[in-house]
């Protein structure tokens, strides 16, 4: 496999990761909505019927943690993470591209460290057969395991991004580096909002 084919393969894997991450975001959003409905029903039932389902707050906390960890990869792929660009925007293009790459390396190191300690938490819960100190007595490794899988997926996604950005940086494709891990410009954000508004208009007319 030559260099061009390797780059094409990395690009294809990154696109596949984005597609899977988009699905994960939708599932996480559905979990969040379900937890909101569950809590709302529990509050109304307690108010008007004097009964409670129990465990709504516990389940919603699990849903929040799981949906958050699975949303990390998509947010990173979309460059939606917060970056301070007061000085960045005035730097030469090549220097800013190098800083983008360094920021991705730092993110990768942080995610690996976080995932390592998160695995230790899940492993301990599994060995000790730990359960939640609640009426549901949920085995903690279940929600923790789903949370950990989201962190692992984030690590895989960042690794793919880093490989592709590194290849682009070595070959001098600065524009691709910016597309993968650069700070989104105000123009890009405006164009994205305009495209979203256009889709809403078309959807309303359909």
N, C-alpha and C positions, 0 to 999 in steps of 0.2 A: 504494500500500500504506500503510494507516494504521499508527499507532503500535502498536495492539494486535496487528495482524497481524505486524508486525516482531518484536515480543516473542515471539509464538507460533512464528515461524520460527526465532528464536535458540534457543528451548527445544527445538524438534524437532531442530535440528542438534546441539545438545549431547547429546541422548539418543542420536542416531545415533553420535556420537563415542564415547560410553560403550560402546555395543554393539561397535563396531570395536575399541576398546581392550581390551575383555574377551576378544575373539578373539585379539588380539595377545598377551595374557598367557598364554592357554592354549598358543599356539604356542611362546612363549618357555619355558614350563614343560616342554613336550615336548622342546625343544632341550636344556634342562638335564638332564633325565632321560636323554636319549640320550647326552649326554657322560659322565654318571656310569656308564652301562652300558658305554660304550666303554673308559673308563679301567679299570673293574673287570675287563673281559675281557682287556685288555692286561696288567694286573698278574698275573692268574691264569695267562695263557698264558706269561708270562715266568718265573713261579715253577715251574710244573709241566711245561711243554713246552720251555722254554728259547728261545722265540721271542718276537718283539715285532712288533706291527703298525707302530709308528712313527707319530708325528704325533698321538697321542691327546691329549697335553697341549696341543699347538698348537690342535687343533680345539676342545677344551673351553674354551680361553681365548677363542676367537672366539665360541663359543656363549654364554658368560657375558656378554661385552660386548654382544652383539646383544640377548639376552633382557633385560638390564638396561635398555637404552635404550628398548626397546619397552614395558617395564612402567611407565615413568615416568608416562605419561599416565593410565593406569588408577589408579595410586596417588594421583595428584593429584585425580582426579575423586572418588575415594573418601575424600578428605581423610585419607589414611593417612600423609602426610608429617609428620615430627616438628616440633612447634611448642612453644616454651617458654611456658607459660600461667600462671606464678606470679602475675604482676600482672594479666594479661589477664582472668582469671575474675572479678576484682573491679571491673572497669570498667563504666560505663554501657553499655547495649546499643548505642546509636548510635555511641559511641566505639569499641567493640570491632568493630563492623561496618566502620567506616572503616579501622581497622587491618587487618582481614581483606582489604579491597580493596587497601590499600597493599602488603600482603605478596604479593598476587597480581601486582601491577604489578612488584614487585621480582623475583619469580620469572620473569615474562615477559622482563624485561630480561636476566636472567642466562642464560636459555635461548637467547635470540637471540644473545648474545655467544658462548656455548658452541658453538652451531650454526655460527656464522660461522667460528670457528677450526677446527672439525671439518671443515667443507667445504674449508678450505685444506689440511688434512692429506690428505683424499681426493683433491683435485685434484692435489696434488704427487705422490702415489703413482701417479696415472693418467698424468701427463705423463712421469714418470721411469721408468714401467713397473717400479716397485719390486716386489720379491718378498721373501717371508720368508726369512730366513737359516736355513732348515731343510731336511731332505730333501724335504719336500713342495713347497717353493719356491712357496708360494701367492701369486698376485698380490694384493698387499695392498689394492688398491682394492675387491676383492670383499667381504671381511668388513667393511672400513671403510665401504663404501657402505651395507651393510645396517644397520650401527651408526648412520650418519648419518641414514638414513631414519627410524629410531626417534626421533632428536632432532628432526627436522623435524615428525614427527607430534605430538610433545610441544608444539612451538611452536604448531601449529594448534589443538590442544586448549586450551592456555592462553589463546590469543587468543579463542576462543569463550567460555570461562569469563569472561574479563575483560569482553567485550562484554555478556554477560548480567548479570554482577554490577554493571557500571556502570549499565546501564539500571534495574536494581532499586534501586540506591542513589539514583539521581536521582528515581525515583518514590516513594521512601520505603518500599519493600518490604524492610524490614530482615531479616525472617525468611528471605526468599529469598537475600539476600546471605549469611546465615549458613549456609544449606543448600549454597550453591555453594562458598564458600571459608572458612567458619568452622572453628574448632577443634571437633572432635567432643567432646561431653560424655561424662562417665562413664556417664550413663544411656543415651545412644545406643550406646555400645560394648557395654554390658550387654545391651541389646535385640538388637543384632546377633548377639552370641554365643549368646543364647537361641534366636534364630531358626535359627542354624546348627545348634545342638544338636537342635532339633526336626526339622529336615530329615534329620539323621543317623538319628534314631530312626525316622522314617517310612520312610527308605530301608532300614533294617535289618528293618523289619516287612514290607516289600513282598515 
